[in-house]
């Protein structure tokens, strides 16, 4: 039986302001990537989201980013590998503290936004991220764009890596995501996103914006929690996978 991890970015609010549907989505996912305060999140939200994940038996992961609150971490910055390494230690260390304080542990790390995209194509940035994770805890799983420089950097250090794909994002011929600056970056129809996710998991293929099929190895699929149809989509993708004999299971369980 095929198995897939479903992850979702969570805890992306400030103070009394929340975005997404964290409470409701937890029942449909196996791994939560929790914002660490640099693009969203604060200590109270982090603690609440960690506790919510524990309550639903969902794996707890850190979702570190560039220091860009105003741009939600989506603006590229000119940072050095050393700065990248230190950003990772700071943010992932914070999430680790909240997980341990609540009697749990941090299972994985997934960079956010511009940092995620930079790590996908820039070897030095990817290596800095992987090194930070390795130094903190070599047992943690490093999430990155399928087949990217980040995955390769993690593999070189002996980290367990998770090739990630996106149900609702479009792809270029080189396997990178279409920039959000482009109008066709997102699949807005749920049926299209479900079909793409199913094709990626069952056939290990994805159709690019140019109509070509490219090979993609997928361990985990990201579902976004901030759209108005997020809950409906999460339920449909669960039902569709199960109907096609695909088990939804956290990576730590798959590889244990």
C-alpha positions as CSV (number, residue, x, y, z in Angstrom):
1,X,0.0,0.0,0.0
2,X,1.3,3.5,-0.9
3,X,1.7,5.9,2.0
4,X,1.8,9.7,2.1
5,X,2.3,12.3,4.8
6,X,0.0,15.4,4.7
7,X,1.5,18.5,6.1
8,X,0.1,22.0,6.7
9,X,1.7,25.3,7.7
10,X,0.1,26.5,10.9
11,X,0.3,29.0,13.7
12,X,0.6,31.9,11.2
13,X,-1.0,34.7,13.2
14,X,-0.2,37.5,15.7
15,X,-1.7,38.1,19.1
16,X,-5.5,38.0,18.7
17,X,-5.3,37.7,14.9
18,X,-5.4,34.2,13.4
19,X,-5.2,33.0,9.8
20,X,-6.3,29.7,8.5
21,X,-8.3,27.0,10.1
22,X,-5.8,25.3,12.4
23,X,-8.3,23.8,14.9
24,X,-10.4,22.1,12.2
25,X,-7.5,21.1,9.9
26,X,-5.6,19.2,12.5
27,X,-7.9,16.2,12.1
28,X,-7.0,15.9,8.4
29,X,-3.2,16.1,8.5
30,X,-0.3,14.1,9.9
31,X,2.3,16.8,10.2
32,X,2.1,20.5,11.3
33,X,4.7,23.1,10.4
34,X,4.5,25.8,13.0
35,X,5.6,29.3,12.4
36,X,8.5,30.4,14.6
37,X,7.9,34.1,14.9
38,X,9.9,35.5,12.0
39,X,7.2,35.6,9.3
40,X,4.2,34.9,11.7
41,X,3.5,33.5,15.1
42,X,4.4,34.6,18.6
43,X,5.0,32.7,21.9
44,X,1.4,32.4,22.8
45,X,0.4,31.2,19.3
46,X,3.3,28.8,19.1
47,X,2.4,27.2,22.5
48,X,-1.2,26.9,21.6
49,X,-0.5,25.3,18.2
50,X,2.0,22.9,19.7
51,X,-0.6,21.8,22.3
52,X,-3.2,21.5,19.5
53,X,-1.0,19.2,17.5
54,X,-0.3,17.0,20.5
55,X,-4.1,16.8,21.2
56,X,-4.6,15.5,17.7
57,X,-1.6,13.2,17.6
58,X,0.0,15.3,14.8
59,X,3.7,15.5,14.3
60,X,5.2,18.8,15.4
61,X,7.6,20.6,13.0
62,X,9.3,24.0,12.9
63,X,8.5,26.4,10.0
64,X,11.4,28.9,10.1
65,X,11.7,31.8,7.7
66,X,13.6,34.9,6.7
67,X,13.1,37.8,9.2
68,X,10.3,39.4,7.2
69,X,7.1,40.0,9.2
70,X,5.9,42.7,6.8
71,X,6.3,40.5,3.8
72,X,5.1,37.3,5.4
73,X,8.5,35.8,4.7
74,X,7.9,35.8,0.9
75,X,10.5,38.4,0.0
76,X,14.0,37.2,-1.0
77,X,16.8,38.6,1.1
78,X,20.6,38.7,0.5
79,X,21.7,36.6,3.5
80,X,24.9,34.6,3.9
81,X,25.1,30.9,4.7
82,X,26.3,31.8,8.2
83,X,23.3,34.1,8.8
84,X,21.0,31.3,7.5
85,X,22.6,28.8,9.9
86,X,22.0,31.1,12.8
87,X,18.4,31.9,11.8
88,X,17.8,28.2,11.8
89,X,19.3,27.6,15.2
90,X,17.3,30.5,16.7
91,X,13.9,29.5,15.3
92,X,14.1,25.8,15.4
93,X,15.5,26.0,18.9
94,X,12.5,27.9,20.0
95,X,10.0,25.4,18.6
96,X,12.0,22.6,20.2
97,X,11.7,24.3,23.6
98,X,7.9,24.6,23.3
99,X,7.6,20.9,22.2
100,X,9.7,19.7,25.0
101,X,7.9,21.9,27.6
102,X,4.7,20.3,26.5
103,X,6.0,16.7,26.9
104,X,6.6,16.1,23.2
105,X,9.3,16.5,20.6
106,X,10.1,18.2,17.3
107,X,10.0,15.7,14.4
108,X,10.8,17.8,11.4
109,X,11.8,21.2,9.9
110,X,10.4,22.8,6.8
111,X,11.6,26.3,5.7
112,X,9.0,28.9,4.8
113,X,8.4,31.0,1.7
114,X,11.4,32.8,0.1
115,X,13.8,30.8,2.3
116,X,12.2,27.6,1.0
117,X,12.6,28.7,-2.6
118,X,16.2,29.9,-2.1
119,X,17.2,26.6,-0.5
120,X,15.7,24.7,-3.4
121,X,18.2,26.2,-5.9
122,X,21.1,27.7,-3.9
123,X,23.5,24.9,-2.6
124,X,25.2,27.2,0.1
125,X,21.9,28.2,1.6
126,X,20.6,24.6,1.5
127,X,23.8,23.3,3.2
128,X,23.6,25.9,5.9
129,X,20.0,24.8,6.7
130,X,20.9,21.1,6.7
131,X,23.9,21.7,8.9
132,X,21.8,23.6,11.5
133,X,19.3,20.8,11.6
134,X,22.1,18.2,11.9
135,X,23.7,20.0,14.8
136,X,20.4,20.5,16.7
137,X,19.2,16.9,16.2
138,X,20.2,14.6,13.4
139,X,17.1,12.5,14.0
140,X,14.8,15.3,12.7
141,X,13.4,15.1,9.2
142,X,14.2,17.8,6.7
143,X,11.3,18.8,4.4
144,X,12.2,20.4,1.1
145,X,11.0,20.7,-2.5
146,X,11.1,17.3,-4.2
147,X,14.5,16.7,-5.8
148,X,15.9,20.1,-4.7
149,X,19.2,21.3,-3.5
150,X,17.8,21.2,0.1
151,X,17.0,17.5,-0.2
152,X,20.4,16.8,-1.6
153,X,22.1,18.7,1.2
154,X,20.2,16.8,3.8
155,X,21.0,13.5,2.2
156,X,24.7,14.3,2.1
157,X,24.7,14.8,5.9
158,X,22.7,11.6,6.5
159,X,19.5,13.4,7.5
160,X,16.2,11.8,6.8
161,X,14.6,14.0,4.1
162,X,11.1,14.4,2.9
163,X,10.5,15.2,-0.8
164,X,7.6,17.6,-0.7
165,X,5.0,18.4,-3.4
166,X,2.1,20.8,-3.5
167,X,-1.4,19.9,-4.5
168,X,-2.4,23.4,-5.5
169,X,0.8,24.9,-7.0
170,X,1.9,24.7,-10.6
171,X,5.3,23.5,-11.6
172,X,8.0,24.5,-14.1
173,X,9.9,22.1,-16.4
174,X,12.9,22.1,-14.0
175,X,10.7,20.9,-11.1
176,X,10.6,24.3,-9.3
177,X,7.3,26.0,-8.3
178,X,5.9,28.7,-10.5
179,X,6.5,32.1,-8.9
180,X,3.6,33.5,-7.0
181,X,4.2,36.7,-9.1
182,X,2.7,34.8,-12.0
183,X,-1.0,34.5,-12.5
184,X,-0.9,30.7,-13.0
185,X,1.1,29.9,-9.8
186,X,-1.9,28.4,-8.1
187,X,-4.5,25.8,-9.1
188,X,-7.7,27.4,-8.0
189,X,-10.1,24.5,-8.8
190,X,-10.2,21.8,-6.1
191,X,-10.7,19.1,-8.8
192,X,-7.5,20.1,-10.5
193,X,-5.5,20.1,-7.3
194,X,-6.8,16.7,-6.3
195,X,-6.1,15.2,-9.7
196,X,-2.5,16.6,-9.5
197,X,-1.9,15.2,-6.0
198,X,-3.2,11.8,-7.0
199,X,-1.0,11.7,-10.1
200,X,2.1,12.7,-8.1
201,X,1.6,10.0,-5.5
202,X,0.3,7.2,-7.8
203,X,2.4,7.8,-10.9
204,X,5.3,9.9,-9.6
205,X,4.5,12.4,-12.4
206,X,3.4,16.1,-12.5
207,X,2.3,18.1,-15.5
208,X,4.1,21.4,-15.8
209,X,2.7,24.7,-17.0
210,X,4.1,23.9,-20.4
211,X,2.1,20.7,-20.6
212,X,5.1,18.3,-20.1
213,X,5.1,15.5,-17.6
214,X,8.1,15.3,-15.4
215,X,9.1,12.7,-12.8
216,X,8.6,13.7,-9.1
217,X,9.3,11.6,-6.0
218,X,6.8,12.5,-3.3
219,X,7.0,11.7,0.4
220,X,4.7,14.5,1.7
221,X,2.1,16.8,0.3
222,X,1.4,20.3,1.6
223,X,-2.1,21.4,1.8
224,X,-2.7,25.1,2.5
225,X,-4.9,26.1,5.4
226,X,-5.7,29.7,4.6
227,X,-8.1,29.5,1.7
228,X,-11.8,29.8,2.1
229,X,-12.3,26.2,0.8
230,X,-9.3,24.8,2.8
231,X,-11.4,22.5,5.0
232,X,-13.4,21.1,2.2
233,X,-10.3,20.5,0.2
234,X,-8.5,18.8,3.1
235,X,-11.5,16.4,3.6
236,X,-11.7,15.6,-0.2
237,X,-8.0,14.9,-0.5
238,X,-8.2,12.5,2.5
239,X,-11.2,10.7,1.1
240,X,-9.7,10.5,-2.4
241,X,-6.4,9.1,-1.2
242,X,-8.2,6.5,0.9
243,X,-10.5,5.5,-1.9
244,X,-7.4,4.9,-4.1
245,X,-5.6,2.7,-1.5
246,X,-3.2,5.4,-0.3
247,X,-2.7,5.5,3.4
248,X,-2.2,8.9,5.1
249,X,0.6,8.4,7.6
250,X,3.2,10.6,9.3
251,X,6.7,10.1,8.0
252,X,8.1,9.2,11.4
253,X,5.6,6.3,11.4
254,X,6.3,5.3,7.8
255,X,10.1,5.1,8.5
256,X,10.0,3.7,12.0
